[in-house]
């Protein structure tokens, strides 16, 4: 059963996790596809949770993160944001620093 505690467990146990519309191999929206592609370019393992797999995932995620939209990218247990924020962070080098810290 998906709930806030399960979201927390996943976020804290995975170094990088993206809650997205669709899967890593088959994103179902452009923003999710962009976030997955950006994180994939970093060359580190990451997980993708498809919010369509269970109707309780999205409301539980929103309750946990207090962020209403997807995708949601978490690195080292921290919510970074969606694809636009992740792209900005990559362009200024902050994303690479967050990933390096998560894998240190």
N, C-alpha and C positions, 0 to 999 in steps of 0.2 A: 504494500500500500504506500502510495506516495504521500508524503507530508513534509512539513518544514524540517523535521529532524532528519529525514532521509536526504533531503537536499543538502543540509549542513554536513552530513556524513560524507557525501560524494565530494562536495567542495573541499572539505578538509583532507580527504584521502587521495585526491588526484592533484598532481602538480599543476596541470592545465586541464580545464574542462570548459566546454562550450555547450550551453543549453541553446538548442537551435531548432528551427523548423526543418525537419528532415534529418538525415544521417550524414556522416562524413563522406560517404560515397554518393549520396543522392540528396543534396540539400534541396529544400522545397521553397526557398525564397532567395532573392538576390542578396539580401543583407546577410543571411546565414551563409550563403555560398561565399561571399566576400570575406567574412570573419574566418571561416574554415580555411580558405586559401591563404589569408595573411598569416594565421598561426601555423599552417603547414609549411610556410616558407622558412620558419625558424629552425626546422630540422629536429625538433624535440617531440617525443611522444605526447599525444594528447587524446582526450576522450571527448566524444560528442554524445549528448543526451538529446534524443529526439522528443520534443515536447508533445508530439502527436501520438506517442506510444501509449499514453494513458491520459484520460481527461483530468486527472488530479495533479499532473506535473506542473502545468502552467500556473494555476492558482497557488500551489505550494511554493513555487519558485518566486512568485511576486511577493508572497508573504515573507519569505526568507530575505530576499534582496531589497525589498521596497523599491524595485525598479520595474516599471510596467511593460517594457517592450523586450522582444527577443530579436537577435541573439543576445545572450549574456555570456561574456568571457570572464572566467575566473582564473587567475594565476596565483599560485601560492596561497590560496584561500581568500584572495581579495578580488572583489568585483571590479573589473576595469571599465566595463560598459559594453556597448555594441560595436558594430563594425566601423562606424565613423571614428569613434574614440580610439579604437585599437589601431586604425590606420594612422591617425595623428601621432599616437605614441610610437609607432614603428618609424615614422618619418623623422621624429626627433630623437630616436635612440632609446627612449624610455622603455619601450616594450622589451627590447633585447636585454636591458638591465633587470627588469622584473623576472624574465625567464631565467637569466643567469643566476639570480638570487634564489629562485625556486628550486633550481637543480644543484645548488652549491652543497 
